[in-house]
Amino acid sequence: MKRILLAVMLGTSVLGFAQNSEKKLEKMMKKQIVNKIKNYKPTDLVPYSKDGKEWALMDVKSRKILTDFVLRSPSTFNPDLHVDIYIYIEGYGYGSYVMISPDYTIRPARFETGVEPYWPLRGVESMEEPGFQMDEKGEMTKLNFKYRSFSNPILYKGEYYAVVKQEEKKILINQKGEELKEFHFESMEELHYKDKESGESIFYVKDLDGKKGFMTISGKKKLYGEIMNDFTIYNPVLGYSVQKDSQDLNEVKKSGVIDLTTQEWLIKPQEKYKIYRVKYTSSEEINEKNIQDRDKVTIYFLATDQSGQHFVLDIKGKPILPKK
């Protein structure tokens, strides 16, 4: 009985300590962050760091650093501010990940779970002949499953084509399984944006010599040989892709930004700043994959320079630095 009573007392004590700590943590968050930014427009706040490890929030208009360097990662209001912070309370260190709303309400962070991806081969029958078959609705009905991978069909001049993997290379085939000779690459992925002049589907390609670029379905090349090593079509933000010549930020010599909607350089490769991430502020929820939402955000690019400070560039590539 004494053991049970002791366990209950300990459990109550721990619970009370945790609840008390949460209140103190919220109070500290208000003191460290909310009270210092509440008189500024949330979408005017951007991250700044002296070393890339500890971050503060800065107002872009006054160029004033508003908070102490208490954040562990760069964040912006879009529309909520995700705060990763480590605070000491009464000798104990607390790592906390919370959200601050545009009205400066503090609440626990929410993590969105992934949704089940669309799988185009559901209900598709196997066929022995090379290639694939489509119905009048533009949906695939049959496919030869010898191909190791298969893209969604692409309609061009009344015929369907698809990117497939065969013998360690990517090729473009028509419905009969016939290969287009000029489309033989080590890697080839549809970009999901169109050529602005012709409206044709366009691909990111890497040839057998390692040269990378864009290529329309009619064979026109764009930025061929200019795309750098770490490019991927899967992680652009609102159609912007950061380009840098090394995955190791310390080794980066050149970096820039491509606008995938035009397949042109937004910020041409340069050596003054090491650009490494897209950030944005917004007053409402947006879809990062939908370029129509560009009008709802202010785009920035995280960068660093030789001094070691980390800051944002505006969409024209100009640095936003605190006033000295």
Rosetta silent file (secondary structure, phi, psi, omega in degrees, C-alpha in Angstrom):
SEQUENCE: MKRILLAVMLGTSVLGFAQNSEKKLEKMMKKQIVNKIKNYKPTDLVPYSKDGKEWALMDVKSRKILTDFVLRSPSTFNPDLHVDIYIYIEGYGYGSYVMISPDYTIRPARFETGVEPYWPLRGVESMEEPGFQMDEKGEMTKLNFKYRSFSNPILYKGEYYAVVKQEEKKILINQKGEELKEFHFESMEELHYKDKESGESIFYVKDLDGKKGFMTISGKKKLYGEIMNDFTIYNPVLGYSVQKDSQDLNEVKKSGVIDLTTQEWLIKPQEKYKIYRVKYTSSEEINEKNIQDRDKVTIYFLATDQSGQHFVLDIKGKPILPKK
SCORE:     score description
SCORE:     0.000 S_00000001
   1 L     0.000  -41.953  179.524    0.000    0.000    0.000 S_00000001
   2 H   -63.274  -39.469  178.494    2.856    2.353    0.897 S_00000001
   3 H   -62.451  -43.385  179.726    4.525    1.592   -2.451 S_00000001
   4 H   -63.297  -43.998  179.451    1.299    2.384   -4.341 S_00000001
   5 H   -62.551  -40.539  179.261    0.850    5.611   -2.379 S_00000001
   6 H   -64.371  -41.519  179.885    4.457    6.587   -3.061 S_00000001
   7 H   -64.249  -41.441  178.599    4.026    5.920   -6.815 S_00000001
   8 H   -63.490  -42.961 -179.755    0.848    8.014   -6.901 S_00000001
   9 H   -63.400  -42.647  178.721    2.612   10.837   -5.053 S_00000001
  10 H   -65.113  -43.105  179.490    5.583   10.683   -7.445 S_00000001
  11 H   -62.749  -43.185  178.138    3.316   10.583  -10.488 S_00000001
  12 H   -63.649  -38.946  179.634    1.316   13.559   -9.251 S_00000001
  13 H   -64.409  -44.450  179.902    4.538   15.404   -8.501 S_00000001
  14 H   -64.911  -42.382 -179.769    5.945   14.752  -11.996 S_00000001
  15 H   -63.573  -44.098  179.108    2.658   15.751  -13.658 S_00000001
  16 H   -63.731  -38.421  178.279    2.484   18.935  -11.638 S_00000001
  17 H   -64.092  -42.238 -179.097    6.108   19.717  -12.468 S_00000001
  18 H   -64.400  -44.526 -179.994    5.451   19.176  -16.192 S_00000001
  19 H   -64.305  -39.727  178.558    2.352   21.382  -16.175 S_00000001
  20 H   -64.658  -39.101  179.562    4.203   24.069  -14.247 S_00000001
  21 H   -66.170  -38.117  178.807    7.105   23.879  -16.704 S_00000001
  22 H   -62.779  -40.641  178.574    4.746   24.251  -19.669 S_00000001
  23 H   -64.829  -41.955  179.500    3.318   27.433  -18.165 S_00000001
  24 H   -67.319  -35.898  178.526    6.800   28.775  -17.541 S_00000001
  25 H   -64.754  -43.880  178.430    7.830   27.803  -21.060 S_00000001
  26 H   -63.728  -40.279  177.949    4.875   29.679  -22.562 S_00000001
  27 H   -61.959  -41.552  179.409    5.687   32.683  -20.392 S_00000001
  28 H   -67.555  -36.991  178.296    9.305   32.557  -21.555 S_00000001
  29 H   -62.853  -41.520  177.930    8.209   32.255  -25.195 S_00000001
  30 H   -63.399  -41.376 -178.965    6.131   35.391  -24.836 S_00000001
  31 H   -68.395  -43.069 -174.217    9.046   37.198  -23.243 S_00000001
  32 H   -78.638  -31.323 -172.353   11.670   35.975  -25.748 S_00000001
  33 H  -125.590  -63.690 -169.250    9.651   36.223  -28.960 S_00000001
  34 H   -57.570  -49.330 -177.097    6.020   37.353  -28.913 S_00000001
  35 H   -63.442  -21.684 -177.196    6.437   40.554  -26.906 S_00000001
  36 H   -90.732  -15.685 -177.542    9.307   41.601  -29.167 S_00000001
  37 H  -117.425   -6.579 -169.660    7.527   41.113  -32.483 S_00000001
  38 L   -66.790  -16.746  178.349    3.866   41.844  -31.706 S_00000001
  39 L   -95.257   10.670 -179.488    4.080   45.447  -32.937 S_00000001
  40 L  -119.827  154.510  178.612    5.370   44.393  -36.352 S_00000001
  41 L   -70.833  124.812 -175.766    3.609   42.895  -39.342 S_00000001
  42 H   -54.594  -38.286 -177.204    4.179   39.098  -39.259 S_00000001
  43 H   -77.807   -1.442  175.063    4.850   38.848  -43.004 S_00000001
  44 H   -96.443    3.959 -176.222    7.608   41.467  -42.693 S_00000001
  45 E   -99.909  131.448 -179.468    9.676   39.232  -40.409 S_00000001
  46 E  -132.137  158.027 -179.479   12.566   37.179  -41.774 S_00000001
  47 E   -80.197  149.795  175.106   15.280   35.038  -40.165 S_00000001
  48 E  -146.494  142.205  179.752   18.841   36.219  -39.571 S_00000001
  49 E  -143.132  144.274  176.921   21.828   34.446  -38.007 S_00000001
  50 L   -81.764  -21.565 -173.907   25.424   35.374  -37.235 S_00000001
  51 L  -139.484   -0.957 -178.427   26.613   31.788  -37.587 S_00000001
  52 L    81.202    4.352 -179.220   23.835   29.620  -39.087 S_00000001
  53 L  -112.937  -44.124  178.844   23.226   27.920  -35.726 S_00000001
  54 L  -116.137  131.330 -170.826   21.295   30.415  -33.644 S_00000001
  55 E  -119.013  153.619  174.064   18.658   32.550  -35.327 S_00000001
  56 E  -129.181  169.887  174.953   16.725   35.736  -34.647 S_00000001
  57 E  -104.572  136.962 -177.838   13.801   37.474  -36.363 S_00000001
  58 E  -125.525  143.827  175.497   14.391   40.728  -38.230 S_00000001
  59 E   -85.420  124.895 -174.498   11.966   43.295  -39.631 S_00000001
  60 L   -69.896  -25.397 -177.102   12.632   43.775  -43.358 S_00000001
  61 L   -80.081  -47.528 -179.865   11.470   47.391  -43.392 S_00000001
  62 L   -88.137  -14.256 -174.914   13.463   48.790  -40.481 S_00000001
  63 L    59.187   32.354 -179.287   16.242   46.162  -40.793 S_00000001
  64 E  -100.462  131.819  174.469   16.053   45.864  -37.022 S_00000001
  65 E   -77.983  121.283 -170.838   16.806   42.581  -35.241 S_00000001
  66 L   -94.510  -38.324 -176.379   13.826   42.117  -32.944 S_00000001
  67 L  -108.441  168.745  170.333   14.501   38.964  -30.936 S_00000001
  68 L   -74.551  170.105 -179.837   17.514   37.438  -29.275 S_00000001
  69 L   -84.595   74.945 -173.909   19.289   34.612  -31.106 S_00000001
  70 L  -113.335   -8.456 -178.642   17.181   31.889  -29.488 S_00000001
  71 E   -85.999  143.305 -179.005   15.783   30.022  -32.517 S_00000001
  72 L   -93.988   -6.150  178.418   17.432   26.806  -33.649 S_00000001
  73 L  -153.334  155.911 -179.547   16.258   27.045  -37.261 S_00000001
  74 L   -75.788  133.922 -179.123   15.161   29.753  -39.729 S_00000001
  75 L  -146.177  157.375  177.840   11.408   30.266  -39.900 S_00000001
  76 L  -136.564  163.455  174.202    8.844   32.727  -41.259 S_00000001
  77 E   -77.672  119.065  179.129    5.128   33.388  -40.818 S_00000001
  78 L  -153.541   59.898   -5.366    3.321   31.444  -43.561 S_00000001
  79 L   -86.776  -14.382  178.690    0.837   32.030  -42.010 S_00000001
  80 L   -92.309  153.051  174.948    2.069   30.496  -38.715 S_00000001
  81 E   -97.065  118.652  177.036    5.589   30.792  -37.380 S_00000001
  82 E   -88.005  117.801 -172.623    7.073   27.399  -36.560 S_00000001
  83 E  -109.287  119.604  173.568    9.399   27.925  -33.626 S_00000001
  84 E  -108.998  109.906 -170.039   12.199   25.523  -32.771 S_00000001
  85 E  -138.488  150.651  176.082   13.693   26.839  -29.541 S_00000001
  86 E  -124.613  118.903 -174.931   15.822   25.672  -26.616 S_00000001
  87 E  -126.990  140.900  174.532   15.225   27.480  -23.314 S_00000001
  88 E   -96.322  125.950  176.969   16.672   27.050  -19.811 S_00000001
  89 E  -126.845  115.817  178.182   14.151   27.269  -16.985 S_00000001
  90 L    52.891   42.731  175.065   15.387   26.949  -13.399 S_00000001
  91 L    86.650   -4.152  179.349   18.502   25.102  -14.517 S_00000001
  92 E  -107.348  139.545  177.817   16.708   22.691  -16.876 S_00000001
  93 E   -93.381  133.953 -179.147   17.010   22.835  -20.657 S_00000001
  94 E  -125.078  121.728  171.552   13.833   22.521  -22.704 S_00000001
  95 E   -91.910  126.345 -175.626   13.672   21.887  -26.413 S_00000001
  96 E  -134.553  141.354  176.967   10.332   23.062  -27.698 S_00000001
  97 E  -126.921  107.374 -175.945    8.662   23.102  -31.101 S_00000001
  98 E  -131.109  174.777  177.064    5.571   25.296  -31.154 S_00000001
  99 E  -120.176  138.221  174.616    3.547   27.451  -33.508 S_00000001
 100 E  -114.131  120.935 -178.408    2.865   31.148  -33.160 S_00000001
 101 L   -76.345  164.155  176.968   -0.214   32.363  -35.036 S_00000001
 102 L   -57.836  -23.239  176.265   -0.421   35.744  -36.801 S_00000001
 103 L   -90.700    7.545  174.958   -2.433   36.935  -33.773 S_00000001
 104 L    72.058   22.869  170.702    0.540   35.754  -31.616 S_00000001
 105 L   -76.491  135.797  178.953   -1.289   32.879  -29.980 S_00000001
 106 E   -99.801  130.545  178.436    1.128   30.128  -28.892 S_00000001
 107 E  -148.355  162.087  179.408    0.045   26.542  -29.428 S_00000001
 108 E   -60.301  147.220  179.190    1.648   23.097  -29.896 S_00000001
 109 L   -70.480  146.952  174.491    3.062   22.389  -33.320 S_00000001
 110 L  -113.702  139.266 -179.907    1.072   20.132  -35.609 S_00000001
 111 L  -112.683  122.372 -178.460    2.741   17.750  -38.009 S_00000001
 112 L   -80.739  132.258  177.266    0.901   16.873  -41.184 S_00000001
 113 L   -85.104  152.278 -178.414    0.987   13.238  -42.189 S_00000001
 114 L   -70.271  148.471  176.000    1.588   12.309  -45.791 S_00000001
 115 L   -95.433  157.031 -179.837   -1.344   11.390  -47.978 S_00000001
 116 L   -67.094  124.367 -176.344   -1.401    8.308  -50.126 S_00000001
 117 L   -70.486  153.144  174.468    0.039    9.228  -53.529 S_00000001
 118 L   -67.365  132.729 -178.340   -1.891    8.774  -56.734 S_00000001
 119 L  -118.912  105.560 -170.153   -0.765    5.555  -58.438 S_00000001
 120 L   -67.355  -13.963 -175.013   -1.505    5.650  -62.171 S_00000001
 121 L   -92.264    2.711  176.875   -1.196    1.892  -62.690 S_00000001
 122 L   -63.877  129.454  178.524   -4.178    0.927  -60.561 S_00000001
 123 L    78.830    2.714  179.438   -6.606   -1.013  -62.702 S_00000001
 124 L   -87.488  130.315 -178.707   -4.171   -1.163  -65.621 S_00000001
 125 E   -86.995  154.955  177.344   -3.959   -4.560  -67.299 S_00000001
 126 E   -81.650  145.331  175.685   -0.775   -6.246  -68.459 S_00000001
 127 L  -135.561  150.411 -177.078   -0.135   -6.686  -72.189 S_00000001
 128 L   -82.000  -31.012 -178.971    2.530   -8.691  -74.052 S_00000001
 129 L   -69.550  151.786  175.957    3.094   -6.201  -76.879 S_00000001
 130 L   -62.237  152.174  174.198    5.578   -3.328  -76.304 S_00000001
 131 L    94.933 -148.357 -174.786    4.167    0.010  -75.198 S_00000001
 132 E  -157.410  166.033  179.381    0.805    0.868  -73.647 S_00000001
 133 E  -125.513  146.039  179.755   -2.828    1.561  -74.520 S_00000001
 134 E  -122.508  154.059  175.438   -5.083    4.526  -73.723 S_00000001
 135 L   -99.346 -178.188 -175.704   -8.866    4.929  -73.801 S_00000001
 136 L   -68.519  -15.755  177.934  -10.916    7.814  -75.205 S_00000001
 137 L   -87.768   -0.859 -178.172  -10.845    9.553  -71.790 S_00000001
 138 L    80.360   24.034  178.677   -7.063    9.748  -71.859 S_00000001
 139 L  -110.152  141.445 -179.977   -6.632    7.076  -69.216 S_00000001
 140 E   -72.501  135.462  179.912   -4.196    4.182  -69.475 S_00000001
 141 E  -114.925  -32.789 -179.456   -5.833    0.778  -69.782 S_00000001
 142 E  -139.214  153.380 -177.911   -2.966   -1.581  -70.650 S_00000001
 143 E  -155.176  140.503  171.501    0.807   -1.614  -70.211 S_00000001
 144 L   -80.359  117.452 -172.938    3.716   -3.943  -70.879 S_00000001
 145 L   -82.611   14.878  175.848    5.158   -4.451  -67.405 S_00000001
 146 L   -71.701  -22.603 -177.998    8.674   -5.172  -68.666 S_00000001
 147 L   -72.243  135.597 -176.129    9.517   -1.506  -68.109 S_00000001
 148 L   -74.694  -26.290  173.305   11.209   -0.896  -64.758 S_00000001
 149 L  -150.429  158.411 -172.381    9.511    2.471  -64.318 S_00000001
 150 E  -150.559  126.285 -179.479    6.813    4.305  -66.208 S_00000001
 151 L   -84.485  170.601  170.357    5.736    7.972  -66.188 S_00000001
 152 L   -65.450  140.500 -179.232    2.246    9.339  -66.629 S_00000001
 153 L   -60.191  146.215 -177.705    1.426    9.480  -70.383 S_00000001
 154 E  -119.866  125.233 -179.439    2.108   12.769  -72.170 S_00000001
 155 E   -88.929  126.955  179.755   -0.101   13.936  -75.050 S_00000001
 156 E  -145.642  117.942  179.613    1.758   15.553  -77.958 S_00000001
 157 L    52.270   45.042  174.791    0.295   16.226  -81.413 S_00000001
 158 L    81.123    1.357  179.300   -2.510   13.709  -80.942 S_00000001
 159 E  -124.779  152.586  178.857   -0.248   10.867  -79.716 S_00000001
 160 E   -99.339  142.450  177.173    0.699    9.677  -76.261 S_00000001
 161 E  -131.668  162.484  177.759    4.289    9.232  -75.075 S_00000001
 162 E  -151.926  148.603  175.053    5.821    8.075  -71.804 S_00000001
 163 E   -89.357  126.907  178.988    9.207    8.039  -70.105 S_00000001
 164 E  -129.053  157.776  175.394   10.332    4.517  -69.207 S_00000001
 165 E  -103.542  129.747 -177.794   13.431    2.992  -67.673 S_00000001
 166 E  -148.126  121.273  179.181   15.117    0.284  -69.666 S_00000001
 167 L    54.127   52.852  174.815   18.612   -1.171  -69.169 S_00000001
 168 L    63.525   21.837  174.304   19.753    1.513  -66.695 S_00000001
 169 E  -143.737  158.205  179.139   18.712    4.439  -68.884 S_00000001
 170 E   -98.455  135.361  178.874   15.605    6.541  -69.426 S_00000001
 171 E  -133.817  162.506  176.599   13.960    6.627  -72.868 S_00000001
 172 E  -109.617  127.104 -178.850   10.834    8.149  -74.396 S_00000001
 173 E  -122.466  158.612  171.104    8.449    5.758  -76.164 S_00000001
 174 E   -94.178 -173.666 -176.337    5.167    6.078  -78.045 S_00000001
 175 L   -64.741  -23.914  179.084    2.147    3.834  -77.500 S_00000001
 176 L   -83.311   -2.686 -178.105    3.635    1.173  -79.772 S_00000001
 177 L    85.349    8.786  179.807    6.757    1.013  -77.609 S_00000001
 178 L   -78.239  135.247 -176.961    8.888    2.657  -80.297 S_00000001
 179 E   -85.163  142.431  170.176   11.806    4.683  -78.932 S_00000001
 180 E   -89.123  115.635 -168.081   12.514    8.278  -79.885 S_00000001
 181 E   -57.710  -36.257 -176.818   16.228    8.109  -80.735 S_00000001
 182 E   -76.848   -5.589 -178.872   17.154   11.573  -79.428 S_00000001
 183 E  -108.468   69.629  173.956   15.644   10.744  -76.009 S_00000001
 184 E  -124.146  109.720 -174.613   18.213    8.404  -74.473 S_00000001
 185 E  -137.811  159.024  172.872   19.392    9.652  -71.079 S_00000001
 186 L   -67.532  -37.731  178.619   20.797    8.480  -67.788 S_00000001
 187 E  -142.025  142.243  179.272   17.958   10.370  -66.118 S_00000001
 188 E  -156.381  122.782  179.713   14.802   11.982  -67.516 S_00000001
 189 E  -136.033  138.684  175.769   11.778   13.353  -65.635 S_00000001
 190 E   -66.270  136.587 -174.215    8.836   15.407  -66.830 S_00000001
 191 E   -81.566  -19.859 -177.974    9.086   18.910  -65.358 S_00000001
 192 E    69.332   13.696  169.121    5.289   19.463  -65.069 S_00000001
 193 E  -124.569  160.370 -176.961    5.709   22.938  -66.548 S_00000001
 194 E  -106.243  154.778  171.816    5.362   23.863  -70.213 S_00000001
 195 L   -64.290  127.699 -172.324    7.714   25.591  -72.629 S_00000001
 196 L   -67.853  -21.065 -178.863    6.520   29.208  -72.599 S_00000001
 197 L   -90.072  -46.595 -174.907    6.854   29.589  -76.392 S_00000001
 198 L  -100.132  -18.993 -176.029    5.476   26.321  -77.740 S_00000001
 199 L    76.977    9.050 -177.881    3.439   25.064  -74.791 S_00000001
 200 L   -76.825  155.288  172.106    5.162   21.677  -75.152 S_00000001
 201 E   -63.212  146.318 -177.038    5.929   19.312  -72.302 S_00000001
 202 E  -131.966  146.311 -175.398    9.454   19.759  -71.032 S_00000001
 203 E  -119.785  149.125  163.728   11.831   17.374  -69.278 S_00000001
 204 E   -88.847  129.026 -177.654   14.770   17.606  -66.925 S_00000001
 205 E  -131.232  151.705  171.699   17.460   15.373  -68.444 S_00000001
 206 E  -130.961  118.141 -175.148   20.927   14.143  -67.578 S_00000001
 207 L   -81.270  178.534 -174.130   22.822   12.637  -70.481 S_00000001
 208 L   -70.357  -12.349  175.206   25.246    9.722  -70.391 S_00000001
 209 L   -96.491    2.212  177.726   28.174   12.155  -70.039 S_00000001
 210 L    90.800    2.003  179.618   26.639   13.759  -66.960 S_00000001
 211 L   -78.761  137.494 -175.442   25.484   16.985  -68.647 S_00000001
 212 E  -120.259  153.062  177.553   22.157   18.288  -67.334 S_00000001
 213 E   176.694 -167.734  176.805   19.482   20.592  -68.684 S_00000001
 214 E  -110.435  151.051 -178.988   15.916   20.930  -69.939 S_00000001
 215 E  -149.178  129.199  177.985   14.554   19.534  -73.191 S_00000001
 216 E   -77.517  166.087 -178.561   11.137   19.894  -74.805 S_00000001
 217 L   -66.614  -18.062  176.570    9.332   16.915  -76.272 S_00000001
 218 L   -90.229   -2.812  174.813   10.196   18.269  -79.751 S_00000001
 219 L   104.086    0.090  178.952   13.912   18.247  -78.866 S_00000001
 220 L   -74.269  131.303 -177.476   14.620   21.918  -78.050 S_00000001
 221 E  -100.402  143.742  179.527   17.264   22.267  -75.310 S_00000001
 222 E  -137.294  136.258 -178.065   17.268   24.914  -72.594 S_00000001
 223 L    51.232   30.792 -175.857   19.959   25.665  -69.967 S_00000001
 224 L   -70.850  124.390 -177.714   21.679   22.533  -71.244 S_00000001
 225 L    86.859   -3.414 -178.699   24.941   22.035  -69.374 S_00000001
 226 L   -99.358  -22.174 -178.223   24.105   24.857  -66.942 S_00000001
 227 L   -70.902  137.584 -174.305   22.147   22.937  -64.312 S_00000001
 228 L   -91.014  179.680 -165.699   24.258   22.058  -61.281 S_00000001
 229 L   -63.487  -34.762 -170.408   24.764   18.833  -59.395 S_00000001
 230 L   -99.339   22.439 -179.118   22.038   18.868  -56.776 S_00000001
 231 L   -67.512  139.737  170.710   19.051   19.681  -58.971 S_00000001
 232 L  -147.033  142.072 -179.571   15.841   17.764  -58.394 S_00000001
 233 L   -82.051   -5.343 -172.605   12.360   18.377  -59.786 S_00000001
 234 L   -91.708  -11.685 -177.416   10.747   17.073  -56.601 S_00000001
 235 L  -125.850   28.190  173.345   11.564   19.864  -54.165 S_00000001
 236 L   -71.224  154.561  176.179   10.983   23.237  -55.859 S_00000001
 237 E  -113.939  115.941 -178.530    8.936   25.794  -53.914 S_00000001
 238 L    53.019   34.717  176.264    6.333   27.596  -56.033 S_00000001
 239 L    83.584    7.129  177.475    8.349   26.716  -59.115 S_00000001
 240 E  -103.436  132.995 -179.495   11.670   28.097  -57.821 S_00000001
 241 E  -124.486  119.362  175.942   14.679   25.775  -57.662 S_00000001
 242 E   -74.587  133.523  179.413   17.885   26.692  -55.837 S_00000001
 243 E  -117.282  127.993  174.532   20.975   25.613  -57.756 S_00000001
 244 E  -144.993  152.548 -170.573   24.381   25.114  -56.139 S_00000001
 245 L   -86.762    8.977  175.158   27.459   23.228  -57.250 S_00000001
 246 L  -156.930  146.655  175.653   27.837   21.142  -54.086 S_00000001
 247 L   -76.499  -23.580  176.826   25.541   19.575  -51.509 S_00000001
 248 L   -85.176  113.985 -176.280   28.059   20.587  -48.826 S_00000001
 249 H   -58.390  -32.042  179.366   27.415   24.272  -48.146 S_00000001
 250 H   -67.800  -22.057 -177.001   31.048   24.741  -47.131 S_00000001
 251 H   -98.474   -3.998 -177.010   32.152   23.564  -50.575 S_00000001
 252 L   -65.975  129.542  175.443   29.743   25.691  -52.624 S_00000001
 253 L  -107.469  -41.309 -179.832   31.488   27.990  -55.110 S_00000001
 254 L  -128.482  146.258  176.135   28.577   29.003  -57.326 S_00000001
 255 E  -154.647  158.778 -179.714   24.839   29.154  -56.693 S_00000001
 256 E  -166.691 -169.961 -178.774   21.728   30.644  -58.235 S_00000001
 257 E  -137.233  131.378  176.203   17.981   30.192  -58.654 S_00000001
 258 E  -104.148  137.233  170.367   16.018   28.843  -61.632 S_00000001
 259 E   -91.748  107.009 -175.405   12.396   29.747  -62.336 S_00000001
 260 L   -68.915  -19.208  179.256   11.039   26.427  -63.552 S_00000001
 261 L   -71.039  -25.672  179.108    7.971   28.057  -65.089 S_00000001
 262 L  -113.566  -10.591 -175.228   10.180   29.773  -67.675 S_00000001
 263 L    56.597   42.160  178.591   13.195   27.452  -67.482 S_00000001
 264 E  -133.126  161.515  177.688   15.397   30.518  -67.087 S_00000001
 265 E   -72.310  125.680  169.691   17.721   31.874  -64.424 S_00000001
 266 E   -82.411  -46.204  172.317   15.979   34.118  -61.896 S_00000001
 267 E  -123.802  111.951 -177.010   19.334   34.686  -60.163 S_00000001
 268 E   -65.257  151.489  179.774   22.239   33.728  -62.409 S_00000001
 269 E   -52.394  130.057 -177.763   25.041   31.615  -60.918 S_00000001
 270 E  -145.065  168.699 -175.422   27.307   33.857  -58.846 S_00000001
 271 L  -114.041   -6.433 -176.324   30.012   33.503  -56.196 S_00000001
 272 L   -69.406  -42.457 -179.774   29.263   36.388  -53.824 S_00000001
 273 L  -121.552  148.346  173.175   26.531   34.559  -51.884 S_00000001
 274 E  -100.111  101.882 -178.911   25.914   30.882  -51.230 S_00000001
 275 E   -86.398  133.444 -174.837   22.189   30.463  -51.837 S_00000001
 276 E  -139.105   -5.559  179.902   20.784   27.290  -50.330 S_00000001
 277 E  -160.628  150.548  174.428   17.018   27.396  -49.628 S_00000001
 278 E   -93.345  132.750  172.768   13.711   28.990  -50.660 S_00000001
 279 E  -129.593  160.331  177.538   11.693   30.735  -47.926 S_00000001
 280 E  -154.584  156.665  171.410    8.496   32.771  -48.112 S_00000001
 281 E  -115.645  148.712  178.575    6.066   34.710  -45.947 S_00000001
 282 E  -157.789  155.019  179.444    2.298   34.641  -46.395 S_00000001
 283 L   -97.742    2.569  178.131   -0.825   35.603  -44.507 S_00000001
 284 L  -147.189  164.197  178.400   -2.712   32.467  -45.570 S_00000001
 285 L   -65.961  136.530  177.829   -2.144   28.788  -46.210 S_00000001
 286 L  -132.019  163.426  176.910   -0.697   28.131  -49.653 S_00000001
 287 L  -100.686  112.686 -175.335    0.175   25.120  -51.776 S_00000001
 288 L   -63.639  -17.246 -179.806    3.928   25.121  -52.455 S_00000001
 289 L   -92.671   -6.747 -176.242    3.381   23.098  -55.639 S_00000001
 290 L  -103.661  109.278 -176.957    0.839   25.534  -57.102 S_00000001
 291 H   -68.393  -14.778  176.869    2.475   28.453  -58.921 S_00000001
 292 H   -66.536  -19.022 -179.891   -0.858   30.298  -58.859 S_00000001
 293 H   -84.294    1.198  177.574   -0.146   30.915  -55.180 S_00000001
 294 H   -57.844  -34.527 -177.615    2.908   33.042  -55.997 S_00000001
 295 H   -69.621  -11.610 -176.884    0.719   36.151  -55.775 S_00000001
 296 H   -98.173   -0.664 -173.582   -0.071   35.305  -52.151 S_00000001
 297 E  -129.646  165.826  166.250    3.520   35.219  -50.880 S_00000001
 298 E  -113.620  120.770 -174.762    6.739   37.185  -50.615 S_00000001
 299 E   -88.602  138.838  172.714    9.632   35.043  -51.809 S_00000001
 300 E  -135.389  163.797  175.959   13.071   35.026  -50.182 S_00000001
 301 E  -129.571  125.127  177.528   16.185   32.905  -50.560 S_00000001
 302 E   -71.638  138.767 -177.898   18.356   31.882  -47.630 S_00000001
 303 E  -150.309  166.072  173.599   22.025   32.578  -48.214 S_00000001
 304 E  -138.249  166.915  178.601   25.365   32.970  -46.471 S_00000001
 305 L  -136.161 -170.209 -174.987   28.595   34.764  -47.316 S_00000001
 306 L   -65.464  -22.581  179.365   32.276   34.675  -46.373 S_00000001
 307 L   -73.682  -17.123 -179.224   31.594   36.345  -43.017 S_00000001
 308 L    94.533   -8.367  177.900   29.543   33.328  -41.938 S_00000001
 309 L   -73.625  150.711  178.799   26.326   35.255  -41.381 S_00000001
 310 E  -118.705  136.736 -172.246   23.094   33.796  -42.757 S_00000001
 311 E  -156.367  179.424  177.231   20.352   36.025  -44.161 S_00000001
 312 E  -107.255  149.851  168.668   17.714   36.237  -46.870 S_00000001
 313 E  -103.124  148.560  173.811   17.954   37.632  -50.378 S_00000001
 314 L   -79.390 -179.107 -173.162   14.929   39.202  -51.990 S_00000001
 315 L   -66.041  -15.932  176.734   13.553   37.876  -55.278 S_00000001
 316 L   -94.547    1.158  177.677   16.040   40.042  -57.201 S_00000001
 317 L    88.256   13.497  179.093   18.979   38.582  -55.304 S_00000001
 318 L   -91.514  134.425 -177.502   19.631   41.603  -53.070 S_00000001
 319 E   -72.927  144.483  175.129   20.604   40.838  -49.447 S_00000001
 320 E  -111.036  101.296 -173.702   18.423   41.979  -46.565 S_00000001
 321 L  -116.268  152.295  178.956   20.876   42.674  -43.735 S_00000001
 322 L   -66.881  148.945  176.065   20.442   44.352  -40.334 S_00000001
 323 L   -72.349  140.622 -178.904   21.393   47.986  -39.997 S_00000001
 324 L   -86.968    0.000    0.000   24.664   48.489  -38.164 S_00000001
